[in-house]
Amino acid sequence: MAFNYKKSITFRLVQAAKAQRARAGAHLMRIGLHPGQELVLKVLADSDGRTMSQLALALGVQPPTVTKMVTRLSSQGFVRRQVSDTDGRLARVHLTDKGRDLVTSVDKAWKRLEREAMAGIEDKDRKKLRKLLRQVEKNLSISIDDDPEHEADFDTEDETANAEKQTKSKEKARTAA
């Protein structure tokens, strides 16, 4: 029997993520940003003067992606790059006053998006959803090499059927004993 991906939770998660990104993009466009750029501003608002590597790590993206985002934000006047005083090889990224002012608008856009996304969902369900999504994130952050169960995902149908037969035989033997 074929896997019905449309009924899977991960498919729903992907669809929700796409819808969230599209809606976030609409809100961010109004304040002159693209999705992802607001995260750079928020990370810098939390801890200004990060290196490009620190930003990449905090954002969970590759360094070239950060370089592109910082270049765009810099051309808009929201951030500035400054060579480190202690190490000339490092460039630190700082919010400008214009960028710092924009963080307030980012917060408003995020609050609006949160209200829209959570409309009709009770507080207790919101808390449960937040907890469940943290668990999904944790589960998906585990390296596939660290997950002994991942081998079954790559078995052929015959190997899977044989493994299921062996498991059933072992269970019968245990219950008979």
Buried (B, 14 or more C-beta within 10 A) or exposed (E): EEEEEEEEEEEEEEEEEEEBEEBBEEBBEEBEBEBBBBBBBBBBBEEBEBBBEBBBBBBEBEEEBBBEBBEBBBEBEBBBBEEEEEEEEBBBBBBBEEBBEBBEBBEEBBEBBEEEBEEEEEEEEEEEEEEEEEEEEEEEEEEEEEEEEEEEEEEEEEEEEEEEEEEEEEEEEEEEE
